[in-house]
Amino acid sequence: MANDKQPKKQARGEASAGKHPTATRSDRDRRVRQHDRIARVLNVLNLIQSRGRWNAQALAEELECSQRTVYRDLQVLEFAGVP
């Protein structure tokens, strides 16, 4: 016999008692974030090609982002085959 008192599944992003709602982004928000990331990665490429040697801290300060973000962007460039 099936248990008739099983909890109902919630829709994605729907708040439950005592829990925060799951964050969801619209397609427009995703496109804006992707655009921002692509622009930043291209800026990293431009900086390292035009002005010689940079460290992660200097790039982060120039791009107004975290050092971790700079490392992620450098990984993207490496994956794309940029020397």
Biopython code that builds the backbone (N, CA, C, O; Angstrom):
import numpy as np
from Bio.PDB.StructureBuilder import StructureBuilder

atoms = [
    (1, "MET", "N", (0.838, -1.179, 0.000)),
    (1, "MET", "CA", (0.000, 0.000, 0.000)),
    (1, "MET", "C", (0.884, 1.244, 0.000)),
    (1, "MET", "O", (1.806, 1.365, 0.807)),
    (2, "ALA", "N", (0.593, 2.158, -0.907)),
    (2, "ALA", "CA", (1.375, 3.384, -1.031)),
    (2, "ALA", "C", (1.047, 4.332, 0.101)),
    (2, "ALA", "O", (-0.089, 4.395, 0.569)),
    (3, "ASN", "N", (2.041, 5.058, 0.529)),
    (3, "ASN", "CA", (1.855, 6.039, 1.589)),
    (3, "ASN", "C", (1.231, 7.291, 0.988)),
    (3, "ASN", "O", (1.865, 7.966, 0.176)),
    (4, "ASP", "N", (-0.004, 7.613, 1.374)),
    (4, "ASP", "CA", (-0.722, 8.765, 0.832)),
    (4, "ASP", "C", (-0.251, 10.080, 1.436)),
    (4, "ASP", "O", (-0.683, 11.143, 0.990)),
    (5, "LYS", "N", (0.608, 10.040, 2.422)),
    (5, "LYS", "CA", (1.029, 11.263, 3.103)),
    (5, "LYS", "C", (2.452, 11.657, 2.736)),
    (5, "LYS", "O", (3.147, 12.279, 3.540)),
    (6, "GLN", "N", (2.895, 11.305, 1.534)),
    (6, "GLN", "CA", (4.222, 11.710, 1.098)),
    (6, "GLN", "C", (4.217, 13.201, 0.822)),
    (6, "GLN", "O", (3.230, 13.735, 0.315)),
    (7, "PRO", "N", (5.309, 13.881, 1.151)),
    (7, "PRO", "CA", (5.356, 15.329, 0.915)),
    (7, "PRO", "C", (5.324, 15.638, -0.578)),
    (7, "PRO", "O", (5.889, 14.913, -1.397)),
    (8, "LYS", "N", (4.656, 16.718, -0.901)),
    (8, "LYS", "CA", (4.559, 17.178, -2.283)),
    (8, "LYS", "C", (5.893, 17.793, -2.687)),
    (8, "LYS", "O", (6.503, 18.527, -1.911)),
    (9, "LYS", "N", (6.346, 17.490, -3.911)),
    (9, "LYS", "CA", (7.588, 18.082, -4.407)),
    (9, "LYS", "C", (7.349, 19.537, -4.732)),
    (9, "LYS", "O", (6.292, 19.915, -5.237)),
    (10, "GLN", "N", (8.362, 20.358, -4.430)),
    (10, "GLN", "CA", (8.248, 21.787, -4.687)),
    (10, "GLN", "C", (8.806, 22.124, -6.051)),
    (10, "GLN", "O", (9.717, 21.465, -6.554)),
    (11, "ALA", "N", (8.247, 23.151, -6.632)),
    (11, "ALA", "CA", (8.779, 23.661, -7.889)),
    (11, "ALA", "C", (10.122, 24.318, -7.615)),
    (11, "ALA", "O", (10.362, 24.832, -6.522)),
    (12, "ARG", "N", (10.988, 24.298, -8.607)),
    (12, "ARG", "CA", (12.306, 24.920, -8.454)),
    (12, "ARG", "C", (12.140, 26.390, -8.099)),
    (12, "ARG", "O", (11.356, 27.102, -8.726)),
    (13, "GLY", "N", (12.875, 26.840, -7.097)),
    (13, "GLY", "CA", (12.831, 28.232, -6.690)),
    (13, "GLY", "C", (11.723, 28.548, -5.702)),
    (13, "GLY", "O", (11.644, 29.665, -5.191)),
    (14, "GLU", "N", (10.872, 27.576, -5.433)),
    (14, "GLU", "CA", (9.765, 27.807, -4.507)),
    (14, "GLU", "C", (10.272, 27.695, -3.074)),
    (14, "GLU", "O", (11.002, 26.761, -2.742)),
    (15, "ALA", "N", (9.891, 28.632, -2.238)),
    (15, "ALA", "CA", (10.344, 28.649, -0.847)),
    (15, "ALA", "C", (9.593, 27.605, -0.039)),
    (15, "ALA", "O", (8.404, 27.375, -0.260)),
    (16, "SER", "N", (10.284, 26.980, 0.890)),
    (16, "SER", "CA", (9.639, 26.076, 1.822)),
    (16, "SER", "C", (9.775, 26.668, 3.214)),
    (16, "SER", "O", (10.568, 27.583, 3.438)),
    (17, "ALA", "N", (9.008, 26.146, 4.129)),
    (17, "ALA", "CA", (9.019, 26.678, 5.489)),
    (17, "ALA", "C", (10.415, 26.564, 6.080)),
    (17, "ALA", "O", (10.968, 25.468, 6.177)),
    (18, "GLY", "N", (10.986, 27.705, 6.476)),
    (18, "GLY", "CA", (12.283, 27.715, 7.124)),
    (18, "GLY", "C", (13.475, 27.638, 6.191)),
    (18, "GLY", "O", (14.616, 27.599, 6.651)),
    (19, "LYS", "N", (13.234, 27.615, 4.888)),
    (19, "LYS", "CA", (14.347, 27.526, 3.939)),
    (19, "LYS", "C", (14.309, 28.708, 2.990)),
    (19, "LYS", "O", (13.255, 29.289, 2.731)),
    (20, "HIS", "N", (15.482, 29.050, 2.478)),
    (20, "HIS", "CA", (15.574, 30.130, 1.502)),
    (20, "HIS", "C", (15.200, 29.594, 0.130)),
    (20, "HIS", "O", (15.463, 28.428, -0.162)),
    (21, "PRO", "N", (14.598, 30.409, -0.712)),
    (21, "PRO", "CA", (14.268, 29.946, -2.062)),
    (21, "PRO", "C", (15.541, 29.723, -2.880)),
    (21, "PRO", "O", (16.557, 30.383, -2.667)),
    (22, "THR", "N", (15.464, 28.798, -3.801)),
    (22, "THR", "CA", (16.585, 28.531, -4.691)),
    (22, "THR", "C", (16.715, 29.685, -5.669)),
    (22, "THR", "O", (15.723, 30.129, -6.246)),
    (23, "ALA", "N", (17.924, 30.169, -5.854)),
    (23, "ALA", "CA", (18.148, 31.284, -6.773)),
    (23, "ALA", "C", (18.006, 30.790, -8.206)),
    (23, "ALA", "O", (18.592, 29.774, -8.579)),
    (24, "THR", "N", (17.240, 31.499, -8.993)),
    (24, "THR", "CA", (17.116, 31.191, -10.414)),
    (24, "THR", "C", (17.409, 32.455, -11.194)),
    (24, "THR", "O", (17.083, 33.561, -10.762)),
    (25, "ARG", "N", (18.026, 32.278, -12.344)),
    (25, "ARG", "CA", (18.365, 33.427, -13.183)),
    (25, "ARG", "C", (17.585, 33.345, -14.480)),
    (25, "ARG", "O", (17.342, 32.261, -15.010)),
    (26, "SER", "N", (17.203, 34.484, -14.972)),
    (26, "SER", "CA", (16.534, 34.524, -16.261)),
    (26, "SER", "C", (17.573, 34.355, -17.368)),
    (26, "SER", "O", (18.771, 34.513, -17.135)),
    (27, "ASP", "N", (17.107, 34.035, -18.563)),
    (27, "ASP", "CA", (18.017, 33.903, -19.703)),
    (27, "ASP", "C", (18.762, 35.204, -19.952)),
    (27, "ASP", "O", (19.944, 35.191, -20.295)),
    (28, "ARG", "N", (18.075, 36.325, -19.781)),
    (28, "ARG", "CA", (18.710, 37.622, -19.995)),
    (28, "ARG", "C", (19.856, 37.825, -19.005)),
    (28, "ARG", "O", (20.930, 38.292, -19.383)),
    (29, "ASP", "N", (19.628, 37.474, -17.743)),
    (29, "ASP", "CA", (20.679, 37.605, -16.731)),
    (29, "ASP", "C", (21.884, 36.729, -17.071)),
    (29, "ASP", "O", (23.031, 37.143, -16.903)),
    (30, "ARG", "N", (21.611, 35.511, -17.553)),
    (30, "ARG", "CA", (22.712, 34.623, -17.937)),
    (30, "ARG", "C", (23.516, 35.204, -19.085)),
    (30, "ARG", "O", (24.746, 35.157, -19.077)),
    (31, "ARG", "N", (22.818, 35.752, -20.076)),
    (31, "ARG", "CA", (23.516, 36.342, -21.222)),
    (31, "ARG", "C", (24.369, 37.529, -20.795)),
    (31, "ARG", "O", (25.492, 37.693, -21.271)),
    (32, "VAL", "N", (23.841, 38.352, -19.901)),
    (32, "VAL", "CA", (24.603, 39.508, -19.411)),
    (32, "VAL", "C", (25.850, 39.031, -18.679)),
    (32, "VAL", "O", (26.937, 39.570, -18.890)),
    (33, "ARG", "N", (25.703, 38.031, -17.825)),
    (33, "ARG", "CA", (26.857, 37.510, -17.081)),
    (33, "ARG", "C", (27.884, 36.890, -18.023)),
    (33, "ARG", "O", (29.086, 37.068, -17.829)),
    (34, "GLN", "N", (27.420, 36.161, -19.049)),
    (34, "GLN", "CA", (28.339, 35.575, -20.019)),
    (34, "GLN", "C", (29.079, 36.667, -20.786)),
    (34, "GLN", "O", (30.283, 36.568, -21.020)),
    (35, "HIS", "N", (28.352, 37.701, -21.170)),
    (35, "HIS", "CA", (28.970, 38.822, -21.880)),
    (35, "HIS", "C", (30.041, 39.470, -21.012)),
    (35, "HIS", "O", (31.145, 39.747, -21.481)),
    (36, "ASP", "N", (29.714, 39.709, -19.754)),
    (36, "ASP", "CA", (30.681, 40.322, -18.835)),
    (36, "ASP", "C", (31.932, 39.455, -18.695)),
    (36, "ASP", "O", (33.053, 39.963, -18.677)),
    (37, "ARG", "N", (31.726, 38.144, -18.596)),
    (37, "ARG", "CA", (32.871, 37.247, -18.432)),
    (37, "ARG", "C", (33.733, 37.228, -19.689)),
    (37, "ARG", "O", (34.959, 37.292, -19.604)),
    (38, "ILE", "N", (33.097, 37.141, -20.848)),
    (38, "ILE", "CA", (33.851, 37.139, -22.104)),
    (38, "ILE", "C", (34.642, 38.432, -22.250)),
    (38, "ILE", "O", (35.809, 38.412, -22.641)),
    (39, "ALA", "N", (34.006, 39.549, -21.937)),
    (39, "ALA", "CA", (34.692, 40.844, -22.032)),
    (39, "ALA", "C", (35.887, 40.891, -21.092)),
    (39, "ALA", "O", (36.945, 41.398, -21.465)),
    (40, "ARG", "N", (35.731, 40.368, -19.873)),
    (40, "ARG", "CA", (36.827, 40.386, -18.901)),
    (40, "ARG", "C", (37.970, 39.479, -19.365)),
    (40, "ARG", "O", (39.138, 39.850, -19.247)),
    (41, "VAL", "N", (37.641, 38.290, -19.893)),
    (41, "VAL", "CA", (38.675, 37.374, -20.382)),
    (41, "VAL", "C", (39.452, 38.026, -21.526)),
    (41, "VAL", "O", (40.676, 37.912, -21.593)),
    (42, "LEU", "N", (38.743, 38.705, -22.421)),
    (42, "LEU", "CA", (39.423, 39.400, -23.515)),
    (42, "LEU", "C", (40.287, 40.544, -22.993)),
    (42, "LEU", "O", (41.357, 40.812, -23.540)),
    (43, "ASN", "N", (39.834, 41.215, -21.947)),
    (43, "ASN", "CA", (40.654, 42.266, -21.327)),
    (43, "ASN", "C", (41.924, 41.685, -20.712)),
    (43, "ASN", "O", (42.998, 42.276, -20.822)),
    (44, "VAL", "N", (41.799, 40.531, -20.066)),
    (44, "VAL", "CA", (42.982, 39.861, -19.512)),
    (44, "VAL", "C", (43.962, 39.567, -20.643)),
    (44, "VAL", "O", (45.155, 39.849, -20.528)),
    (45, "LEU", "N", (43.457, 39.006, -21.724)),
    (45, "LEU", "CA", (44.312, 38.690, -22.867)),
    (45, "LEU", "C", (44.994, 39.946, -23.409)),
    (45, "LEU", "O", (46.195, 39.938, -23.678)),
    (46, "ASN", "N", (44.238, 41.002, -23.566)),
    (46, "ASN", "CA", (44.784, 42.263, -24.065)),
    (46, "ASN", "C", (45.885, 42.797, -23.140)),
    (46, "ASN", "O", (46.937, 43.232, -23.608)),
    (47, "LEU", "N", (45.639, 42.761, -21.843)),
    (47, "LEU", "CA", (46.627, 43.270, -20.886)),
    (47, "LEU", "C", (47.921, 42.468, -20.919)),
    (47, "LEU", "O", (49.011, 43.037, -20.962)),
    (48, "ILE", "N", (47.796, 41.144, -20.900)),
    (48, "ILE", "CA", (49.021, 40.337, -20.840)),
    (48, "ILE", "C", (49.782, 40.360, -22.165)),
    (48, "ILE", "O", (50.993, 40.140, -22.186)),
    (49, "GLN", "N", (49.088, 40.623, -23.262)),
    (49, "GLN", "CA", (49.785, 40.709, -24.549)),
    (49, "GLN", "C", (50.429, 42.078, -24.758)),
    (49, "GLN", "O", (51.466, 42.183, -25.413)),
    (50, "SER", "N", (49.824, 43.116, -24.209)),
    (50, "SER", "CA", (50.305, 44.463, -24.510)),
    (50, "SER", "C", (51.329, 45.015, -23.524)),
    (50, "SER", "O", (52.169, 45.830, -23.906)),
    (51, "ARG", "N", (51.278, 44.595, -22.280)),
    (51, "ARG", "CA", (52.132, 45.227, -21.271)),
    (51, "ARG", "C", (53.080, 44.267, -20.575)),
    (51, "ARG", "O", (53.492, 44.526, -19.445)),
    (52, "GLY", "N", (53.424, 43.198, -21.202)),
    (52, "GLY", "CA", (54.422, 42.315, -20.603)),
    (52, "GLY", "C", (53.918, 41.492, -19.443)),
    (52, "GLY", "O", (52.826, 40.925, -19.493)),
    (53, "ARG", "N", (54.726, 41.429, -18.394)),
    (53, "ARG", "CA", (54.452, 40.520, -17.278)),
    (53, "ARG", "C", (53.505, 41.141, -16.254)),
    (53, "ARG", "O", (53.665, 42.288, -15.838)),
    (54, "TRP", "N", (52.524, 40.347, -15.867)),
    (54, "TRP", "CA", (51.549, 40.729, -14.849)),
    (54, "TRP", "C", (51.477, 39.615, -13.826)),
    (54, "TRP", "O", (51.742, 38.455, -14.144)),
    (55, "ASN", "N", (51.121, 39.957, -12.608)),
    (55, "ASN", "CA", (50.787, 38.921, -11.639)),
    (55, "ASN", "C", (49.276, 38.989, -11.394)),
    (55, "ASN", "O", (48.613, 39.942, -11.802)),
    (56, "ALA", "N", (48.751, 37.974, -10.727)),
    (56, "ALA", "CA", (47.305, 37.883, -10.527)),
    (56, "ALA", "C", (46.764, 39.075, -9.739)),
    (56, "ALA", "O", (45.675, 39.569, -10.028)),
    (57, "GLN", "N", (47.514, 39.530, -8.756)),
    (57, "GLN", "CA", (47.058, 40.655, -7.939)),
    (57, "GLN", "C", (46.935, 41.924, -8.781)),
    (57, "GLN", "O", (45.944, 42.646, -8.674)),
    (58, "ALA", "N", (47.933, 42.196, -9.611)),
    (58, "ALA", "CA", (47.900, 43.399, -10.449)),
    (58, "ALA", "C", (46.761, 43.329, -11.463)),
    (58, "ALA", "O", (46.082, 44.327, -11.706)),
    (59, "LEU", "N", (46.551, 42.151, -12.055)),
    (59, "LEU", "CA", (45.432, 41.991, -12.993)),
    (59, "LEU", "C", (44.096, 42.194, -12.284)),
    (59, "LEU", "O", (43.200, 42.854, -12.810)),
    (60, "ALA", "N", (43.968, 41.624, -11.089)),
    (60, "ALA", "CA", (42.725, 41.763, -10.328)),
    (60, "ALA", "C", (42.441, 43.225, -10.011)),
    (60, "ALA", "O", (41.299, 43.674, -10.111)),
    (61, "GLU", "N", (43.462, 43.958, -9.634)),
    (61, "GLU", "CA", (43.276, 45.383, -9.337)),
    (61, "GLU", "C", (42.895, 46.158, -10.595)),
    (61, "GLU", "O", (42.014, 47.017, -10.556)),
    (62, "GLU", "N", (43.550, 45.859, -11.697)),
    (62, "GLU", "CA", (43.265, 46.551, -12.960)),
    (62, "GLU", "C", (41.844, 46.264, -13.455)),
    (62, "GLU", "O", (41.162, 47.154, -13.965)),
    (63, "LEU", "N", (41.406, 45.005, -13.295)),
    (63, "LEU", "CA", (40.094, 44.587, -13.794)),
    (63, "LEU", "C", (38.986, 44.730, -12.753)),
    (63, "LEU", "O", (37.813, 44.495, -13.044)),
    (64, "GLU", "N", (39.372, 45.118, -11.542)),
    (64, "GLU", "CA", (38.423, 45.274, -10.435)),
    (64, "GLU", "C", (37.635, 43.988, -10.184)),
    (64, "GLU", "O", (36.404, 43.980, -10.161)),
    (65, "CYS", "N", (38.389, 42.902, -9.996)),
    (65, "CYS", "CA", (37.794, 41.611, -9.673)),
    (65, "CYS", "C", (38.731, 40.904, -8.690)),
    (65, "CYS", "O", (39.770, 41.447, -8.317)),
    (66, "SER", "N", (38.363, 39.713, -8.283)),
    (66, "SER", "CA", (39.198, 38.979, -7.334)),
    (66, "SER", "C", (40.332, 38.254, -8.059)),
    (66, "SER", "O", (40.278, 38.036, -9.269)),
    (67, "GLN", "N", (41.349, 37.889, -7.297)),
    (67, "GLN", "CA", (42.447, 37.113, -7.864)),
    (67, "GLN", "C", (41.943, 35.755, -8.340)),
    (67, "GLN", "O", (42.404, 35.234, -9.356)),
    (68, "ARG", "N", (40.993, 35.187, -7.600)),
    (68, "ARG", "CA", (40.423, 33.890, -7.997)),
    (68, "ARG", "C", (39.766, 33.998, -9.372)),
    (68, "ARG", "O", (39.880, 33.085, -10.190)),
    (69, "THR", "N", (39.083, 35.109, -9.622)),
    (69, "THR", "CA", (38.459, 35.327, -10.922)),
    (69, "THR", "C", (39.523, 35.415, -12.011)),
    (69, "THR", "O", (39.341, 34.880, -13.104)),
    (70, "VAL", "N", (40.623, 36.083, -11.717)),
    (70, "VAL", "CA", (41.725, 36.178, -12.683)),
    (70, "VAL", "C", (42.245, 34.783, -13.013)),
    (70, "VAL", "O", (42.469, 34.470, -14.183)),
    (71, "TYR", "N", (42.441, 33.940, -11.997)),
    (71, "TYR", "CA", (42.919, 32.582, -12.249)),
    (71, "TYR", "C", (41.923, 31.794, -13.102)),
    (71, "TYR", "O", (42.328, 31.043, -13.989)),
    (72, "ARG", "N", (40.626, 31.960, -12.838)),
    (72, "ARG", "CA", (39.608, 31.298, -13.666)),
    (72, "ARG", "C", (39.698, 31.768, -15.115)),
    (72, "ARG", "O", (39.622, 30.963, -16.043)),
    (73, "ASP", "N", (39.860, 33.074, -15.299)),
    (73, "ASP", "CA", (39.954, 33.630, -16.650)),
    (73, "ASP", "C", (41.208, 33.125, -17.364)),
    (73, "ASP", "O", (41.167, 32.844, -18.562)),
    (74, "LEU", "N", (42.307, 33.010, -16.646)),
    (74, "LEU", "CA", (43.530, 32.471, -17.242)),
    (74, "LEU", "C", (43.352, 31.006, -17.640)),
    (74, "LEU", "O", (43.910, 30.563, -18.644)),
    (75, "GLN", "N", (42.579, 30.256, -16.859)),
    (75, "GLN", "CA", (42.280, 28.871, -17.217)),
    (75, "GLN", "C", (41.464, 28.809, -18.506)),
    (75, "GLN", "O", (41.684, 27.931, -19.340)),
    (76, "VAL", "N", (40.529, 29.733, -18.670)),
    (76, "VAL", "CA", (39.734, 29.793, -19.899)),
    (76, "VAL", "C", (40.654, 30.026, -21.089)),
    (76, "VAL", "O", (40.524, 29.363, -22.119)),
    (77, "LEU", "N", (41.579, 30.962, -20.950)),
    (77, "LEU", "CA", (42.516, 31.250, -22.036)),
    (77, "LEU", "C", (43.414, 30.044, -22.330)),
    (77, "LEU", "O", (43.686, 29.732, -23.489)),
    (78, "GLU", "N", (43.865, 29.380, -21.281)),
    (78, "GLU", "CA", (44.702, 28.195, -21.462)),
    (78, "GLU", "C", (43.926, 27.097, -22.186)),
    (78, "GLU", "O", (44.453, 26.454, -23.093)),
    (79, "PHE", "N", (42.678, 26.887, -21.785)),
    (79, "PHE", "CA", (41.832, 25.875, -22.411)),
    (79, "PHE", "C", (41.607, 26.192, -23.886)),
    (79, "PHE", "O", (41.498, 25.287, -24.713)),
    (80, "ALA", "N", (41.537, 27.484, -24.211)),
    (80, "ALA", "CA", (41.331, 27.916, -25.595)),
    (80, "ALA", "C", (42.613, 27.825, -26.418)),
    (80, "ALA", "O", (42.596, 28.062, -27.625)),
    (81, "GLY", "N", (43.720, 27.483, -25.770)),
    (81, "GLY", "CA", (44.976, 27.318, -26.481)),
    (81, "GLY", "C", (45.796, 28.584, -26.620)),
    (81, "GLY", "O", (46.719, 28.643, -27.432)),
    (82, "VAL", "N", (45.467, 29.596, -25.834)),
    (82, "VAL", "CA", (46.237, 30.841, -25.877)),
    (82, "VAL", "C", (47.541, 30.611, -25.129)),
    (82, "VAL", "O", (47.524, 30.217, -23.963)),
    (83, "PRO", "N", (48.683, 30.856, -25.790)),
    (83, "PRO", "CA", (49.968, 30.599, -25.122)),
    (83, "PRO", "C", (50.265, 31.593, -24.017)),
    (83, "PRO", "O", (51.307, 31.502, -23.369)),
]
sb = StructureBuilder()
sb.init_structure("model")
sb.init_model(0)
sb.init_chain("A")
sb.init_seg("    ")
for serial, (resi, resn, name, xyz) in enumerate(atoms, 1):
    if name == "N":
        sb.init_residue(resn, " ", resi, " ")
    sb.init_atom(name, np.array(xyz, "f"), 0.0, 1.0, " ", f" {name:<3s}", serial, name[0])
structure = sb.get_structure()
